[in-house]
């Protein structure tokens, strides 16, 4: 399932407004259970380019075709939001 521009807009709102990134992930999961949201340490994403930057919070897009995950800049192939906070 691809992420739509509407979902990216909502992700921006949710992640930017939630008290914590864990709260943002929970809110996202409640609204869009078909798209995973995970929270990782910002150091885990060093060297990657976020799809969205919201102050100290970043949103990365990821995709999987089986076992392995990869970060992508293409919403049309993304199936996961990865959230971090520095």
C-alpha angles and dihedrals in degrees: 000000000000124000113246126219087249091056091050090051090051091047089055091052095044097045093044096049103038117101092234137008089248089056089048091053091049092049091048092050091051092052100037111023089164091068117058122228121197133179120219135169113274090238089062089064098045111138093026125108116234120229090215131023116197109175107287091351126087133192120205126188120226137184136193134198096188124314103354125070126206134186113245137187090207114094090192090069099034120111099165139051115213113200127199138171126200 
